[in-house]
Amino acid sequence: MQAFRVVENEKFVKLINVLDPRFKIPCRKTLQKVMCDTSFTNLKVKLMEILEGVEYCAIITDIWTACASQGYLTVTCHFLTKDFKLRSAVLSTNTLQDETNHKAANIGATLKSILEHWKIWKKVSAIVTDNEAQNV
């Protein structure tokens, strides 16, 4: 696997021109956007299909604040597959709905929104949080 900037490498460009002089190499940003967006979409669909077949799951949350007082919430889901293999997936790292409000109601609303988006709201059997006072 190569970094996306390989398309800007002079030797790589020469190699591609030798292989097919008609081929126009996409710029790094285009390549990055297309590949990342496509990969993300495909993996998200696959994970949603897997979670659809899960009866119960547990989640772990972590909350932190960036320098501009923006609150972020990461949600990781742990579940057993149909063949009883333990799997984990980070579902989200997003700002809180009200980015500067770290109160329990805002954290809860943000978490509920994420769990509903992934269609696991009614499947969560356990939640583990950090020691943030508002999580209790």
Z-matrix of the N, CA and C atoms (Angstrom, degrees):
N
C 1 1.441
C 2 1.525 1 107.47
N 3 1.303 2 116.17 1 136.75
C 4 1.460 3 123.15 2 -179.67
C 5 1.523 4 109.86 3 -115.32
N 6 1.323 5 114.87 4 156.64
C 7 1.462 6 119.80 5 173.44
C 8 1.525 7 108.56 6 -69.77
N 9 1.315 8 116.93 7 154.66
C 10 1.465 9 121.35 8 -179.53
C 11 1.531 10 112.13 9 -60.92
N 12 1.320 11 116.95 10 -26.09
C 13 1.459 12 119.69 11 -178.24
C 14 1.528 13 112.87 12 -69.42
N 15 1.330 14 117.88 13 -5.91
C 16 1.464 15 120.36 14 178.00
C 17 1.528 16 110.97 15 -58.49
N 18 1.328 17 117.49 16 -28.43
C 19 1.474 18 120.41 17 -179.87
C 20 1.521 19 111.82 18 -69.01
N 21 1.324 20 116.99 19 -11.64
C 22 1.459 21 121.23 20 177.80
C 23 1.527 22 111.70 21 -98.42
N 24 1.321 23 116.59 22 -3.56
C 25 1.461 24 121.61 23 -179.37
C 26 1.531 25 110.47 24 -76.05
N 27 1.309 26 115.36 25 127.88
C 28 1.467 27 121.07 26 -175.76
C 29 1.528 28 112.59 27 -58.21
N 30 1.323 29 117.19 28 -41.84
C 31 1.476 30 120.56 29 -179.33
C 32 1.528 31 111.02 30 -68.27
N 33 1.310 32 116.94 31 -37.61
C 34 1.463 33 120.40 32 177.37
C 35 1.528 34 110.58 33 -64.34
N 36 1.318 35 115.90 34 -43.98
C 37 1.466 36 121.05 35 179.34
C 38 1.524 37 109.93 36 -60.22
N 39 1.334 38 117.26 37 -43.28
C 40 1.477 39 121.05 38 178.06
C 41 1.527 40 110.70 39 -62.18
N 42 1.322 41 117.16 40 -42.86
C 43 1.466 42 121.13 41 178.91
C 44 1.519 43 110.59 42 -59.53
N 45 1.318 44 117.62 43 -47.31
C 46 1.461 45 121.28 44 -179.31
C 47 1.532 46 110.15 45 -63.03
N 48 1.321 47 116.68 46 -39.52
C 49 1.473 48 120.37 47 178.28
C 50 1.518 49 111.90 48 -64.89
N 51 1.317 50 117.78 49 -33.35
C 52 1.464 51 120.83 50 176.15
C 53 1.524 52 109.64 51 -69.37
N 54 1.317 53 116.69 52 -42.38
C 55 1.467 54 120.84 53 -178.47
C 56 1.525 55 111.96 54 -67.64
N 57 1.325 56 116.61 55 -44.25
C 58 1.465 57 120.93 56 179.60
C 59 1.528 58 109.07 57 -155.93
N 60 1.329 59 116.57 58 96.31
C 61 1.467 60 119.67 59 -176.58
C 62 1.532 61 113.53 60 -63.21
N 63 1.333 62 118.81 61 -16.94
C 64 1.466 63 121.76 62 179.53
C 65 1.518 64 112.80 63 -82.11
N 66 1.332 65 116.43 64 -17.31
C 67 1.467 66 120.42 65 -175.91
C 68 1.520 67 110.38 66 -73.47
N 69 1.328 68 115.69 67 127.71
C 70 1.468 69 121.16 68 176.98
C 71 1.527 70 108.06 69 -98.15
N 72 1.311 71 116.13 70 116.71
C 73 1.462 72 121.36 71 -178.73
C 74 1.532 73 108.69 72 -73.28
N 75 1.341 74 117.04 73 127.85
C 76 1.471 75 118.92 74 177.75
C 77 1.530 76 110.05 75 -69.24
N 78 1.314 77 116.27 76 153.82
C 79 1.465 78 119.18 77 177.94
C 80 1.531 79 108.99 78 -70.47
N 81 1.300 80 114.95 79 162.65
C 82 1.466 81 121.52 80 -176.56
C 83 1.528 82 111.45 81 -57.81
N 84 1.316 83 117.44 82 -43.84
C 85 1.470 84 120.40 83 -176.88
C 86 1.526 85 111.63 84 -65.99
N 87 1.315 86 117.32 85 -39.87
C 88 1.471 87 120.89 86 178.19
C 89 1.526 88 109.81 87 -64.82
N 90 1.315 89 115.48 88 -48.35
C 91 1.469 90 120.96 89 179.62
C 92 1.525 91 110.86 90 -58.59
N 93 1.312 92 115.36 91 -45.55
C 94 1.455 93 121.21 92 -179.35
C 95 1.530 94 111.00 93 -62.10
N 96 1.317 95 116.62 94 -46.77
C 97 1.466 96 120.32 95 -178.54
C 98 1.522 97 111.30 96 -63.17
N 99 1.321 98 116.38 97 -48.27
C 100 1.470 99 120.39 98 -178.12
C 101 1.527 100 110.65 99 -62.88
N 102 1.326 101 116.74 100 -49.20
C 103 1.467 102 119.74 101 -176.49
C 104 1.523 103 111.91 102 -67.53
N 105 1.327 104 117.30 103 -44.61
C 106 1.462 105 119.92 104 -178.25
C 107 1.524 106 111.51 105 -67.58
N 108 1.318 107 116.99 106 -44.65
C 109 1.463 108 120.05 107 179.56
C 110 1.524 109 111.29 108 -62.02
N 111 1.325 110 116.52 109 -44.77
C 112 1.466 111 121.09 110 -179.62
C 113 1.523 112 110.64 111 -64.25
N 114 1.326 113 116.59 112 -46.77
C 115 1.464 114 120.43 113 -179.72
C 116 1.521 115 110.90 114 -62.09
N 117 1.337 116 116.27 115 -44.98
C 118 1.458 117 120.33 116 -179.84
C 119 1.524 118 110.99 117 -60.32
N 120 1.322 119 116.46 118 -47.50
C 121 1.459 120 120.87 119 -178.82
C 122 1.525 121 110.92 120 -61.13
N 123 1.328 122 116.92 121 -46.58
C 124 1.466 123 120.85 122 -179.30
C 125 1.525 124 111.70 123 -62.63
N 126 1.330 125 117.09 124 -43.96
C 127 1.462 126 120.47 125 -179.54
C 128 1.526 127 111.68 126 -68.23
N 129 1.321 128 116.81 127 -37.06
C 130 1.461 129 120.23 128 179.03
C 131 1.528 130 110.70 129 -64.56
N 132 1.327 131 117.23 130 -43.90
C 133 1.471 132 121.13 131 177.86
C 134 1.528 133 110.20 132 -61.05
N 135 1.324 134 116.19 133 -43.92
C 136 1.472 135 120.41 134 -179.89
C 137 1.528 136 110.89 135 -63.18
N 138 1.339 137 117.11 136 -44.10
C 139 1.466 138 120.01 137 179.14
C 140 1.527 139 111.05 138 -64.87
N 141 1.318 140 117.54 139 -40.07
C 142 1.477 141 119.92 140 178.66
C 143 1.532 142 110.45 141 -62.52
N 144 1.328 143 116.94 142 -37.77
C 145 1.473 144 120.22 143 177.09
C 146 1.523 145 110.73 144 -65.22
N 147 1.324 146 117.03 145 -41.34
C 148 1.465 147 120.49 146 178.55
C 149 1.527 148 110.26 147 -63.86
N 150 1.334 149 116.54 148 -47.06
C 151 1.473 150 120.42 149 -178.65
C 152 1.524 151 112.36 150 -65.36
N 153 1.316 152 116.46 151 -27.09
C 154 1.463 153 120.37 152 176.91
C 155 1.530 154 110.93 153 -60.77
N 156 1.337 155 116.89 154 -33.63
C 157 1.458 156 121.54 155 -178.88
C 158 1.517 157 114.43 156 -89.18
N 159 1.313 158 117.48 157 0.02
C 160 1.463 159 122.06 158 -178.97
C 161 1.519 160 109.26 159 -88.31
N 162 1.336 161 115.44 160 133.91
C 163 1.463 162 119.14 161 -179.70
C 164 1.527 163 111.94 162 -82.46
N 165 1.339 164 116.68 163 -44.35
C 166 1.453 165 122.38 164 -179.91
C 167 1.526 166 109.25 165 -136.87
N 168 1.334 167 115.18 166 155.42
C 169 1.455 168 119.67 167 175.24
C 170 1.522 169 108.95 168 -149.61
N 171 1.304 170 115.67 169 165.15
C 172 1.459 171 122.22 170 174.66
C 173 1.520 172 107.18 171 -120.79
N 174 1.306 173 116.27 172 149.53
C 175 1.461 174 118.53 173 178.39
C 176 1.524 175 110.22 174 -126.07
N 177 1.309 176 113.90 175 153.59
C 178 1.461 177 122.36 176 173.85
C 179 1.516 178 106.00 177 -121.17
N 180 1.315 179 116.12 178 135.66
C 181 1.458 180 119.84 179 177.54
C 182 1.528 181 109.51 180 -119.73
N 183 1.302 182 114.77 181 151.66
C 184 1.455 183 120.98 182 174.22
C 185 1.522 184 107.17 183 -140.96
N 186 1.299 185 116.14 184 135.13
C 187 1.462 186 121.59 185 -179.23
C 188 1.519 187 107.95 186 -122.04
N 189 1.318 188 116.34 187 137.18
C 190 1.453 189 120.30 188 174.16
C 191 1.513 190 109.26 189 -147.67
N 192 1.322 191 114.69 190 166.91
C 193 1.455 192 120.92 191 -177.82
C 194 1.519 193 109.54 192 -118.03
N 195 1.326 194 115.92 193 130.94
C 196 1.460 195 121.50 194 175.87
C 197 1.524 196 108.80 195 -81.77
N 198 1.324 197 115.99 196 173.33
C 199 1.475 198 120.01 197 -175.42
C 200 1.520 199 114.11 198 -58.84
N 201 1.296 200 119.38 199 -29.69
C 202 1.471 201 121.26 200 -179.24
C 203 1.522 202 111.68 201 -89.47
N 204 1.310 203 117.70 202 24.43
C 205 1.463 204 124.50 203 -179.39
C 206 1.521 205 113.47 204 63.51
N 207 1.322 206 117.18 205 19.34
C 208 1.468 207 120.57 206 175.57
C 209 1.522 208 108.80 207 -79.62
N 210 1.326 209 116.04 208 128.89
C 211 1.448 210 120.70 209 177.61
C 212 1.520 211 110.76 210 -89.38
N 213 1.328 212 116.63 211 134.87
C 214 1.458 213 122.46 212 178.72
C 215 1.518 214 109.99 213 -120.26
N 216 1.317 215 115.75 214 145.94
C 217 1.456 216 122.90 215 178.31
C 218 1.527 217 108.53 216 -127.60
N 219 1.328 218 116.01 217 125.61
C 220 1.464 219 121.15 218 173.05
C 221 1.516 220 107.84 219 -109.47
N 222 1.326 221 115.64 220 135.67
C 223 1.463 222 121.54 221 179.64
C 224 1.526 223 108.08 222 -122.24
N 225 1.331 224 115.58 223 124.08
C 226 1.457 225 121.99 224 176.40
C 227 1.522 226 107.76 225 -115.49
N 228 1.322 227 115.95 226 134.65
C 229 1.463 228 122.28 227 -177.77
C 230 1.531 229 109.32 228 -108.71
N 231 1.325 230 116.37 229 135.01
C 232 1.465 231 122.71 230 177.12
C 233 1.525 232 107.55 231 -119.85
N 234 1.329 233 116.20 232 133.78
C 235 1.461 234 119.87 233 -175.22
C 236 1.525 235 110.37 234 -156.16
N 237 1.321 236 114.78 235 163.27
C 238 1.465 237 121.66 236 174.22
C 239 1.520 238 108.16 237 -101.13
N 240 1.335 239 115.79 238 134.39
C 241 1.457 240 120.19 239 176.04
C 242 1.519 241 109.44 240 -76.60
N 243 1.324 242 116.31 241 174.46
C 244 1.467 243 120.35 242 179.84
C 245 1.522 244 111.94 243 -60.82
N 246 1.342 245 116.56 244 -26.62
C 247 1.469 246 119.64 245 178.00
C 248 1.543 247 110.96 246 -98.82
N 249 1.333 248 116.32 247 24.29
C 250 1.464 249 125.40 248 172.82
C 251 1.525 250 114.27 249 60.67
N 252 1.309 251 116.82 250 37.54
C 253 1.466 252 121.13 251 172.86
C 254 1.523 253 107.89 252 -100.51
N 255 1.346 254 115.47 253 132.04
C 256 1.452 255 120.49 254 179.19
C 257 1.520 256 108.91 255 -75.18
N 258 1.318 257 115.92 256 128.23
C 259 1.464 258 121.57 257 -179.65
C 260 1.526 259 108.94 258 -130.27
N 261 1.313 260 115.01 259 153.76
C 262 1.464 261 121.96 260 176.65
C 263 1.510 262 108.67 261 -135.21
N 264 1.319 263 115.60 262 147.13
C 265 1.461 264 120.62 263 177.91
C 266 1.517 265 109.24 264 -149.49
N 267 1.325 266 116.21 265 133.67
C 268 1.459 267 120.24 266 172.49
C 269 1.520 268 106.70 267 -77.54
N 270 1.311 269 116.33 268 118.90
C 271 1.458 270 121.38 269 -177.27
C 272 1.522 271 112.46 270 -87.54
N 273 1.321 272 115.75 271 -31.92
C 274 1.458 273 117.55 272 -173.29
C 275 1.517 274 111.16 273 -163.94
N 276 1.303 275 115.22 274 143.96
C 277 1.459 276 123.60 275 163.11
C 278 1.513 277 104.54 276 -133.87
N 279 1.317 278 115.84 277 101.88
C 280 1.469 279 122.03 278 -174.94
C 281 1.510 280 110.75 279 -134.40
N 282 1.331 281 114.40 280 162.36
C 283 1.456 282 118.35 281 171.34
C 284 1.524 283 107.99 282 -70.00
N 285 1.309 284 115.13 283 154.79
C 286 1.460 285 119.48 284 173.68
C 287 1.520 286 108.05 285 -65.16
N 288 1.329 287 117.25 286 156.54
C 289 1.469 288 120.15 287 -178.78
C 290 1.526 289 110.79 288 -55.31
N 291 1.322 290 116.24 289 -44.64
C 292 1.463 291 121.29 290 171.28
C 293 1.527 292 103.92 291 -108.92
N 294 1.319 293 116.98 292 101.88
C 295 1.462 294 123.20 293 -166.99
C 296 1.524 295 115.54 294 -56.94
N 297 1.327 296 118.54 295 -29.26
C 298 1.463 297 120.49 296 -177.06
C 299 1.525 298 113.03 297 -103.20
N 300 1.324 299 117.37 298 3.40
C 301 1.456 300 122.36 299 -177.64
C 302 1.531 301 108.69 300 -104.48
N 303 1.336 302 116.52 301 111.92
C 304 1.458 303 120.87 302 -179.83
C 305 1.528 304 111.84 303 -102.51
N 306 1.297 305 117.39 304 26.43
C 307 1.467 306 121.04 305 179.62
C 308 1.527 307 109.50 306 -79.33
N 309 1.319 308 115.21 307 155.76
C 310 1.458 309 122.12 308 -174.73
C 311 1.528 310 112.58 309 -56.12
N 312 1.321 311 118.04 310 -40.42
C 313 1.471 312 120.75 311 -177.76
C 314 1.530 313 110.90 312 -63.40
N 315 1.318 314 117.38 313 -40.08
C 316 1.464 315 121.21 314 178.98
C 317 1.531 316 111.24 315 -69.07
N 318 1.321 317 116.01 316 -41.78
C 319 1.467 318 120.33 317 177.55
C 320 1.530 319 109.18 318 -62.83
N 321 1.333 320 116.57 319 -45.57
C 322 1.463 321 121.09 320 179.72
C 323 1.520 322 112.72 321 -61.64
N 324 1.324 323 116.68 322 -42.53
C 325 1.471 324 120.47 323 179.51
C 326 1.523 325 110.92 324 -65.23
N 327 1.321 326 116.66 325 -40.30
C 328 1.464 327 120.39 326 178.66
C 329 1.522 328 110.13 327 -65.25
N 330 1.328 329 116.27 328 -45.44
C 331 1.465 330 120.83 329 179.57
C 332 1.526 331 111.04 330 -62.44
N 333 1.317 332 117.32 331 -44.85
C 334 1.467 333 120.96 332 179.81
C 335 1.533 334 110.12 333 -60.44
N 336 1.305 335 117.32 334 -41.86
C 337 1.461 336 121.73 335 179.02
C 338 1.529 337 111.38 336 -59.72
N 339 1.327 338 116.52 337 -42.87
C 340 1.470 339 121.28 338 179.53
C 341 1.529 340 110.13 339 -65.92
N 342 1.332 341 116.93 340 -46.67
C 343 1.466 342 120.83 341 -178.28
C 344 1.526 343 111.48 342 -65.66
N 345 1.316 344 117.59 343 -36.29
C 346 1.471 345 120.20 344 176.21
C 347 1.527 346 110.93 345 -68.32
N 348 1.333 347 116.49 346 -39.20
C 349 1.468 348 119.95 347 178.37
C 350 1.532 349 110.73 348 -58.61
N 351 1.329 350 116.46 349 -41.24
C 352 1.467 351 121.10 350 -179.11
C 353 1.533 352 111.92 351 -86.40
N 354 1.322 353 117.42 352 0.04
C 355 1.471 354 123.58 353 177.43
C 356 1.529 355 112.71 354 61.61
N 357 1.329 356 116.12 355 38.61
C 358 1.469 357 119.86 356 177.91
C 359 1.533 358 111.42 357 -122.85
N 360 1.330 359 117.78 358 9.30
C 361 1.456 360 122.46 359 -177.00
C 362 1.522 361 112.23 360 -49.64
N 363 1.320 362 117.84 361 -43.15
C 364 1.479 363 121.43 362 -177.26
C 365 1.532 364 112.47 363 -92.08
N 366 1.318 365 118.09 364 2.38
C 367 1.466 366 121.67 365 -178.64
C 368 1.525 367 113.16 366 -101.69
N 369 1.317 368 117.13 367 -9.21
C 370 1.470 369 121.16 368 -175.45
C 371 1.520 370 109.58 369 -75.38
N 372 1.350 371 115.44 370 121.58
C 373 1.465 372 120.19 371 -179.83
C 374 1.524 373 112.14 372 -105.69
N 375 1.333 374 117.46 373 -15.49
C 376 1.467 375 120.74 374 179.57
C 377 1.522 376 109.41 375 -154.11
N 378 1.330 377 115.00 376 146.49
C 379 1.463 378 121.55 377 176.84
C 380 1.522 379 107.62 378 -130.82
N 381 1.320 380 115.96 379 129.92
C 382 1.461 381 121.82 380 175.89
C 383 1.522 382 106.93 381 -114.40
N 384 1.335 383 115.66 382 131.41
C 385 1.466 384 120.70 383 -179.73
C 386 1.513 385 109.66 384 -123.20
N 387 1.334 386 116.00 385 170.19
C 388 1.454 387 120.01 386 173.24
C 389 1.532 388 107.98 387 -81.74
N 390 1.313 389 116.92 388 -167.92
C 391 1.469 390 118.93 389 -175.34
C 392 1.520 391 113.87 390 -91.31
N 393 1.322 392 117.40 391 21.35
C 394 1.471 393 122.02 392 175.71
C 395 1.533 394 108.14 393 -58.36
N 396 1.323 395 116.24 394 127.98
C 397 1.466 396 121.28 395 -176.01
C 398 1.542 397 111.65 396 -58.51
N 399 1.318 398 118.66 397 -34.40
C 400 1.458 399 121.25 398 -177.60
C 401 1.534 400 112.73 399 -72.87
N 402 1.334 401 117.52 400 -14.11
C 403 1.466 402 120.73 401 -178.26
C 404 1.519 403 112.58 402 -76.45
N 405 1.289 404 117.26 403 -19.58
C 406 1.459 405 120.30 404 -172.91
C 407 1.504 406 111.22 405 -75.88
